[in-house]
Amino acid sequence: MKYQASLPEHNDNVTPGHPLKDFLLILAGLSAAVVVGYLVLGWLVDVVVDRMGPETEAQLTQMVAWTPPASEPAMRTREAWAQGLVDGMRQCAGVSGPVTVRVNRSDTPNAMVAPSGVVVVFSALFDSVQSENGMAFVLAHELSHMANRDHLRAVGRRVVLIAAATVLTGDGSGTAGVLAPAQHLGESGYSRGREAAADAKALAILQCRYGHAGGATELFATLQREEGATPAVVHYLASHPSMAARIEAVQVAMRQAGLQAGAVQPLPRF
């Protein structure tokens, strides 16, 4: 009888399947665990932030406060006008503390809110909206982030996730890098939800200020034309909804709330 070499049928050191298949299964499992963990931890952060008292909020906000650079003299007129617009909407937004507006020169039409109660407006935004109402919606959106304590939610989630990743995978571990896409996917989805919530609240602020919601989609329409045809998959990884999705969401919210788009006021010439 001729001897023929062969592997044993049962060997704990030899995997019966392809190693790549095992790797993909492990990666998928860990990614799912990261997403679930992110949702649970994020939910806990939201619960804490929602139940936080005004004094605690003020103390934490002071800890993460950021002071933007002063605006240049050429931006002062726009800054004063935008400051008046924000001051006129604070009560409608439910923001009791002071809000300072800074207008910084930039080619990007955008605005952002800093934890220190500062709304930074990029100068190109004045070229991308056609009316005072359009600018008011953008500023109301930033006030909504402030009223919803989104800055504390973002900081809280980041701190909790970094601590969890360090405990579970070790500082500087390569595992954290491999699972980063799953974490980014969870963060992007949550961020888009907060942006949508801020848009919805901005509609209510606009209605409170002007008695109608006209001008709410001005900036989105301009950015949509500039954005062009972007692959849909890109939006699933982005922190903000697509312009088309934001326009549709605003229009649906207006219909559901019975809001009308009245005549808008022209944007002053600066």
Contacts in CASP RR format, 6 or more apart in sequence:
PFRMAT RR
TARGET T0000
AUTHOR 0000-0000-0000
METHOD contacts of the structure
MODEL  1
MKYQASLPEHNDNVTPGHPLKDFLLILAGLSAAVVVGYLVLGWLVDVVVD
RMGPETEAQLTQMVAWTPPASEPAMRTREAWAQGLVDGMRQCAGVSGPVT
VRVNRSDTPNAMVAPSGVVVVFSALFDSVQSENGMAFVLAHELSHMANRD
HLRAVGRRVVLIAAATVLTGDGSGTAGVLAPAQHLGESGYSRGREAAADA
KALAILQCRYGHAGGATELFATLQREEGATPAVVHYLASHPSMAARIEAV
QVAMRQAGLQAGAVQPLPRF
7 14 0 8 1.000
8 14 0 8 1.000
15 22 0 8 1.000
27 178 0 8 1.000
30 175 0 8 1.000
30 178 0 8 1.000
30 179 0 8 1.000
30 182 0 8 1.000
31 179 0 8 1.000
31 181 0 8 1.000
31 182 0 8 1.000
32 182 0 8 1.000
34 179 0 8 1.000
34 182 0 8 1.000
34 183 0 8 1.000
35 182 0 8 1.000
35 185 0 8 1.000
35 186 0 8 1.000
37 164 0 8 1.000
38 161 0 8 1.000
38 183 0 8 1.000
38 186 0 8 1.000
38 187 0 8 1.000
38 190 0 8 1.000
39 186 0 8 1.000
41 157 0 8 1.000
41 160 0 8 1.000
41 161 0 8 1.000
41 164 0 8 1.000
42 157 0 8 1.000
42 160 0 8 1.000
42 190 0 8 1.000
44 160 0 8 1.000
45 153 0 8 1.000
45 156 0 8 1.000
45 157 0 8 1.000
45 160 0 8 1.000
46 153 0 8 1.000
49 149 0 8 1.000
49 152 0 8 1.000
49 153 0 8 1.000
49 156 0 8 1.000
50 149 0 8 1.000
52 60 0 8 1.000
52 149 0 8 1.000
52 152 0 8 1.000
57 149 0 8 1.000
57 152 0 8 1.000
60 152 0 8 1.000
60 155 0 8 1.000
61 115 0 8 1.000
61 116 0 8 1.000
61 117 0 8 1.000
61 151 0 8 1.000
61 152 0 8 1.000
64 115 0 8 1.000
64 151 0 8 1.000
64 152 0 8 1.000
64 155 0 8 1.000
65 114 0 8 1.000
65 115 0 8 1.000
65 116 0 8 1.000
65 117 0 8 1.000
66 114 0 8 1.000
66 115 0 8 1.000
66 116 0 8 1.000
66 118 0 8 1.000
67 114 0 8 1.000
67 116 0 8 1.000
67 118 0 8 1.000
68 102 0 8 1.000
68 104 0 8 1.000
68 114 0 8 1.000
68 118 0 8 1.000
68 120 0 8 1.000
69 102 0 8 1.000
69 104 0 8 1.000
70 102 0 8 1.000
71 79 0 8 1.000
71 102 0 8 1.000
71 103 0 8 1.000
71 104 0 8 1.000
72 105 0 8 1.000
74 105 0 8 1.000
75 103 0 8 1.000
75 104 0 8 1.000
75 105 0 8 1.000
75 123 0 8 1.000
77 270 0 8 1.000
78 103 0 8 1.000
78 121 0 8 1.000
78 123 0 8 1.000
78 126 0 8 1.000
78 270 0 8 1.000
79 101 0 8 1.000
79 102 0 8 1.000
79 103 0 8 1.000
79 121 0 8 1.000
81 268 0 8 1.000
81 270 0 8 1.000
82 101 0 8 1.000
82 103 0 8 1.000
82 119 0 8 1.000
82 121 0 8 1.000
82 135 0 8 1.000
82 139 0 8 1.000
83 100 0 8 1.000
83 101 0 8 1.000
84 101 0 8 1.000
85 132 0 8 1.000
85 135 0 8 1.000
85 136 0 8 1.000
85 139 0 8 1.000
86 99 0 8 1.000
86 101 0 8 1.000
86 119 0 8 1.000
86 139 0 8 1.000
86 143 0 8 1.000
87 99 0 8 1.000
88 209 0 8 1.000
89 136 0 8 1.000
89 139 0 8 1.000
89 140 0 8 1.000
89 143 0 8 1.000
89 205 0 8 1.000
89 208 0 8 1.000
89 209 0 8 1.000
90 96 0 8 1.000
90 97 0 8 1.000
90 99 0 8 1.000
90 143 0 8 1.000
92 140 0 8 1.000
92 204 0 8 1.000
92 205 0 8 1.000
92 208 0 8 1.000
92 209 0 8 1.000
93 140 0 8 1.000
93 143 0 8 1.000
93 144 0 8 1.000
93 146 0 8 1.000
93 147 0 8 1.000
93 201 0 8 1.000
93 205 0 8 1.000
94 147 0 8 1.000
95 143 0 8 1.000
95 146 0 8 1.000
95 147 0 8 1.000
97 117 0 8 1.000
98 117 0 8 1.000
99 117 0 8 1.000
99 118 0 8 1.000
99 119 0 8 1.000
99 143 0 8 1.000
99 146 0 8 1.000
100 117 0 8 1.000
100 118 0 8 1.000
100 119 0 8 1.000
101 118 0 8 1.000
101 119 0 8 1.000
101 121 0 8 1.000
101 139 0 8 1.000
102 118 0 8 1.000
102 119 0 8 1.000
102 120 0 8 1.000
102 121 0 8 1.000
103 120 0 8 1.000
103 121 0 8 1.000
103 122 0 8 1.000
103 123 0 8 1.000
104 120 0 8 1.000
104 121 0 8 1.000
104 122 0 8 1.000
104 123 0 8 1.000
105 122 0 8 1.000
105 123 0 8 1.000
106 122 0 8 1.000
106 123 0 8 1.000
106 124 0 8 1.000
107 124 0 8 1.000
108 122 0 8 1.000
108 124 0 8 1.000
109 122 0 8 1.000
109 124 0 8 1.000
109 125 0 8 1.000
109 127 0 8 1.000
109 128 0 8 1.000
109 219 0 8 1.000
109 222 0 8 1.000
109 223 0 8 1.000
110 122 0 8 1.000
110 124 0 8 1.000
110 125 0 8 1.000
111 119 0 8 1.000
111 120 0 8 1.000
111 121 0 8 1.000
111 122 0 8 1.000
111 125 0 8 1.000
111 138 0 8 1.000
111 139 0 8 1.000
111 141 0 8 1.000
111 142 0 8 1.000
112 119 0 8 1.000
112 120 0 8 1.000
112 142 0 8 1.000
113 119 0 8 1.000
113 120 0 8 1.000
113 142 0 8 1.000
113 143 0 8 1.000
113 145 0 8 1.000
113 146 0 8 1.000
113 151 0 8 1.000
114 120 0 8 1.000
114 151 0 8 1.000
115 151 0 8 1.000
115 152 0 8 1.000
115 155 0 8 1.000
117 146 0 8 1.000
119 139 0 8 1.000
119 142 0 8 1.000
119 143 0 8 1.000
119 146 0 8 1.000
121 138 0 8 1.000
121 139 0 8 1.000
125 135 0 8 1.000
125 138 0 8 1.000
125 219 0 8 1.000
126 135 0 8 1.000
126 267 0 8 1.000
126 270 0 8 1.000
128 218 0 8 1.000
128 219 0 8 1.000
128 222 0 8 1.000
128 223 0 8 1.000
129 135 0 8 1.000
129 138 0 8 1.000
129 218 0 8 1.000
129 219 0 8 1.000
129 222 0 8 1.000
129 267 0 8 1.000
130 218 0 8 1.000
130 264 0 8 1.000
130 266 0 8 1.000
130 267 0 8 1.000
131 215 0 8 1.000
131 218 0 8 1.000
131 264 0 8 1.000
131 265 0 8 1.000
131 266 0 8 1.000
131 267 0 8 1.000
132 264 0 8 1.000
132 265 0 8 1.000
132 266 0 8 1.000
132 267 0 8 1.000
132 268 0 8 1.000
133 206 0 8 1.000
133 210 0 8 1.000
133 214 0 8 1.000
133 215 0 8 1.000
133 216 0 8 1.000
133 218 0 8 1.000
133 264 0 8 1.000
133 265 0 8 1.000
134 214 0 8 1.000
134 215 0 8 1.000
134 216 0 8 1.000
134 218 0 8 1.000
134 219 0 8 1.000
134 264 0 8 1.000
134 267 0 8 1.000
135 267 0 8 1.000
136 205 0 8 1.000
136 206 0 8 1.000
136 209 0 8 1.000
136 210 0 8 1.000
137 202 0 8 1.000
137 203 0 8 1.000
137 206 0 8 1.000
137 215 0 8 1.000
137 216 0 8 1.000
137 218 0 8 1.000
137 219 0 8 1.000
138 202 0 8 1.000
138 219 0 8 1.000
140 201 0 8 1.000
140 202 0 8 1.000
140 205 0 8 1.000
140 206 0 8 1.000
140 209 0 8 1.000
141 198 0 8 1.000
141 199 0 8 1.000
141 201 0 8 1.000
141 202 0 8 1.000
142 198 0 8 1.000
143 202 0 8 1.000
143 205 0 8 1.000
144 197 0 8 1.000
144 198 0 8 1.000
144 199 0 8 1.000
144 201 0 8 1.000
144 202 0 8 1.000
144 205 0 8 1.000
145 151 0 8 1.000
145 194 0 8 1.000
145 198 0 8 1.000
147 201 0 8 1.000
148 194 0 8 1.000
148 197 0 8 1.000
148 198 0 8 1.000
148 201 0 8 1.000
150 194 0 8 1.000
150 198 0 8 1.000
153 194 0 8 1.000
157 187 0 8 1.000
157 190 0 8 1.000
161 183 0 8 1.000
165 176 0 8 1.000
165 183 0 8 1.000
169 175 0 8 1.000
169 176 0 8 1.000
169 179 0 8 1.000
170 176 0 8 1.000
184 237 0 8 1.000
185 236 0 8 1.000
185 237 0 8 1.000
187 239 0 8 1.000
188 236 0 8 1.000
188 237 0 8 1.000
188 238 0 8 1.000
188 239 0 8 1.000
191 239 0 8 1.000
191 240 0 8 1.000
192 238 0 8 1.000
192 239 0 8 1.000
192 240 0 8 1.000
192 241 0 8 1.000
193 241 0 8 1.000
195 239 0 8 1.000
195 240 0 8 1.000
195 241 0 8 1.000
195 246 0 8 1.000
196 241 0 8 1.000
196 246 0 8 1.000
196 249 0 8 1.000
199 246 0 8 1.000
199 249 0 8 1.000
199 250 0 8 1.000
199 253 0 8 1.000
200 249 0 8 1.000
200 253 0 8 1.000
202 216 0 8 1.000
203 213 0 8 1.000
203 216 0 8 1.000
203 250 0 8 1.000
203 253 0 8 1.000
203 254 0 8 1.000
203 257 0 8 1.000
203 259 0 8 1.000
204 257 0 8 1.000
206 212 0 8 1.000
206 213 0 8 1.000
206 214 0 8 1.000
206 215 0 8 1.000
206 216 0 8 1.000
207 213 0 8 1.000
207 257 0 8 1.000
207 259 0 8 1.000
210 262 0 8 1.000
210 265 0 8 1.000
212 259 0 8 1.000
212 260 0 8 1.000
212 261 0 8 1.000
212 262 0 8 1.000
213 254 0 8 1.000
213 259 0 8 1.000
213 260 0 8 1.000
213 261 0 8 1.000
213 262 0 8 1.000
214 260 0 8 1.000
214 261 0 8 1.000
214 262 0 8 1.000
214 263 0 8 1.000
214 264 0 8 1.000
215 261 0 8 1.000
215 264 0 8 1.000
216 250 0 8 1.000
216 254 0 8 1.000
216 261 0 8 1.000
217 246 0 8 1.000
217 247 0 8 1.000
217 250 0 8 1.000
217 251 0 8 1.000
220 243 0 8 1.000
220 246 0 8 1.000
220 247 0 8 1.000
220 250 0 8 1.000
221 243 0 8 1.000
221 247 0 8 1.000
223 243 0 8 1.000
224 243 0 8 1.000
224 244 0 8 1.000
224 247 0 8 1.000
227 242 0 8 1.000
227 243 0 8 1.000
230 242 0 8 1.000
232 242 0 8 1.000
235 241 0 8 1.000
235 242 0 8 1.000
235 245 0 8 1.000
240 246 0 8 1.000
241 249 0 8 1.000
253 259 0 8 1.000
254 260 0 8 1.000
254 261 0 8 1.000
END
